[in-house]
Amino acid sequence: MKGRIELELREANQLFNSMDPSPFHDKDLDRNAEEFIVSWAREYALSQPLTLTIHLEHMPSAETSALMRDAVHNYFAYRANLNRLEFRRMMDEGRLSLVIGLAFLAGCFAISNLWLAEVTGAWVGFVRESLTIAGWVAMWRPVQIYLHDWWPLRRRGRILAKLSTMPVEVVPKRAPLVRVASGQAAR
């Protein structure tokens, strides 16, 4: 079963960021339109195919409708690519943080276990425990990246990639149903 995202607009230009001077097919989507589409896409399973239906009050030419489809696909492909770059940077940051964290942790353990092993006293115990805590705190960021931060970014990337290939239909806006006293609908 296909998921359907429906967007109602008065005119085609409402879909796009009015501040973007790019040609029509390369324009950024309006921030609210993008968030609306992405939030609805999150409601569906990643494996479920999606269709975007844009209902327009003022129907454009067939050429403009095709440009709108291309613009939606181009925009989400661009955002998916940015997401991939951000994911790659996060993994690079995670590797660097892991190397630094492990080196710092090893240094803290070395100081604590080698140099302070033979020394006794209350302050030495305090320093030894402080070094242990500091060493493990240095591991906080790589652990956070590799356990928590990567998967929401990866999921967003998969959603954006899916949106970059979904069918986009541009159709005239439907007339609203008007209820009459007998309970039947009339247009």
Secondary structure, 3 states (H helix, E strand, C coil): CCEEEEEEECCHHHHECCCCCCCHHHCCECHHHHHHHHHHHHCCCCCCCEEEEEEECCCCCHHHHHHHHHHHHHHHHHHHHHHHHHHHHHHHHHHHHHHHHHHHHHHHHHHHHHHCCCCCCHHHHHHHHHHHHHHHHCCHHHHHHHHHHHHHHHHHHHHHHHHCCCCEEEEECCCCCEECCCCCEEC
